[in-house]
């Protein structure tokens, strides 16, 4: 440590380089952690144990294809097989996006509220104003609006939401602000939305609720055999898909932050190498006294490691402040904390900083450990 | 990070040869030709005796010390310490061997600038894996013996040249080596301070434990403190 403090300004600047590199990585990857947690909570909140979409349809959306393509006859077929598969509830749904979900858009969700309650689908939702939708609203043009969607579409209780030239949905309820994507949902009756969208015999997907949620995986596999044209996904499957998508995003963001990490690593290598050159005589003395080359090697690597880990800890702290700033900036747009520094991310950042320190120290350490004693001491 | 040392097992008796150079030469490449820095030197150093190696600048004194101390390997010949050929030892073993058997005092002190006087003295003990309490005690005792017990926490840049050299002597003696090398130990000091340093090196510490002291100097006044003087000129021993 005292070796590093010999040139405090240079050491400080190097540490700052690592701090910036790690902080940018933390902020980038915290977005993935935030998405992972938010989506995980959302999917976990969805009542149905199994979500059925059409096999081979667009799999880019976890909820199914953007264009409804699941024939409604499967609702009847699944109901007919209910006893055999332990199914307690089968319900089709329509889902259609309006605008961009990055702040200016929302999702219209059509559900058969005559047979399924909104809290069966999303147990955590709470009504803020007005009322929920019920059996009497089967074909009525009424809507219950999420808090964020209400803000985005500028809707108040009693206002009308226009979904095509003819159909205007009256806002009869506004949900309390949650902390999830359902804040950007607008719920309308399934039959009404069918008419609005002009799809009479298709749905985006079908939700299936089981007597025993623990059987979801087994039942989904059995459904796949019985209905090979359908894709049955459990909440776990959906999470896996999400996780894969987020992992791809993580890899992309990590790739970007890798550039700054490499620059930070080179700064550490430069500082440690300069330190080695400046202390050539001292390393020579230590070697002359009787230190093994491996001791000098470890000493230099340790310094490099220390530098990087201090920078890593600072980077996590600054990165954490960065995530607070990101969340503050987008709070009104997406209504969820999209950037989260999880223990896993903090450990990853420290680990990467350590690996960076280790790699950066290798060349200087090799140079220091291979010094010729007589040359280092200026004795020849 | 400590390293273990090989403890000396041989019994050293006064007048027995501890360190020996047998026909050693050192040839350096210089462009397309070569420079012979040392030519077929044979000399032995006995336990409990101070030997001064004297000669003018460029005579090969430092090269001889480099080879005797195991800093460098001879182009031909052998250096034997207690019968062990230093040339045959791999680098790591040689490092441990130096740590266990040799102590060094250099002309320009060569203290580690980021370590205090006490930490400098403890350095070889740390490398040897001596427990903290014991090495602290040894360092304190040695610094007391060189009258620096009130300067233990001072760093090299806070010490005078003479004080730094006294710290260097204490460091060299920390592992109680059988051979103490001193290369122009008074070269950078005024005559009064130099005399004090020589006294420390030659009496009573150096003679109290059958330690072999090898003094490299060009100063005959310094050499006169030795039991024996070896003259070197143009890479060869004289007389």
Contacts between the chains, C-beta under 8 A, distances in Angstrom:
chain1	res1	chain2	res2	distance
A	2	B	114	4.1
A	2	B	115	7.7
A	3	B	114	5.8
A	5	B	114	8.0
A	6	B	113	7.8
A	6	B	114	6.2
A	281	B	110	6.9
A	282	B	110	7.9
A	282	B	112	5.2
A	282	B	113	6.9
A	284	B	110	8.0
A	285	B	106	7.8
A	285	B	110	4.5
A	285	B	111	7.8
A	285	B	112	6.5
A	286	B	112	7.0
A	286	B	123	7.2
A	286	B	127	7.7
A	287	B	95	6.9
A	288	B	69	7.5
A	288	B	71	6.1
A	288	B	98	7.2
A	288	B	104	5.9
A	288	B	110	7.9
A	289	B	98	7.1
A	289	B	99	6.6
A	289	B	104	6.7
A	289	B	123	6.4
A	289	B	124	5.1
A	289	B	127	6.7
A	289	B	171	7.6
A	290	B	3	7.8
A	290	B	5	7.3
A	290	B	95	5.3
A	290	B	96	6.5
A	290	B	97	7.8
A	290	B	98	4.4
A	290	B	99	2.5
A	290	B	100	7.4
A	290	B	102	7.7
A	290	B	124	6.2
A	290	B	127	5.6
A	290	B	128	7.5
A	290	B	175	7.9
A	291	B	3	7.1
A	291	B	95	6.2
A	291	B	99	7.7
A	291	B	127	5.3
A	292	B	3	5.4
A	292	B	91	7.7
A	292	B	92	4.8
A	292	B	95	4.5
A	292	B	96	6.8
A	293	B	91	6.2
A	293	B	92	6.8
A	293	B	95	7.3
A	294	B	92	7.0
A	295	B	1	5.6
A	295	B	3	5.9
A	295	B	127	6.8
A	298	B	1	5.2
A	299	B	1	6.8
A	302	B	1	7.7
A	373	B	71	4.5
A	373	B	72	7.4
A	374	B	66	5.2
A	374	B	71	5.1
A	374	B	72	5.2
A	377	B	71	7.6
A	377	B	106	7.2
A	377	B	110	7.0
A	379	B	62	5.6
A	379	B	66	6.0
A	379	B	71	7.0
A	380	B	28	7.5
A	380	B	62	7.6
A	380	B	63	7.2
A	380	B	66	7.1
A	380	B	72	7.6
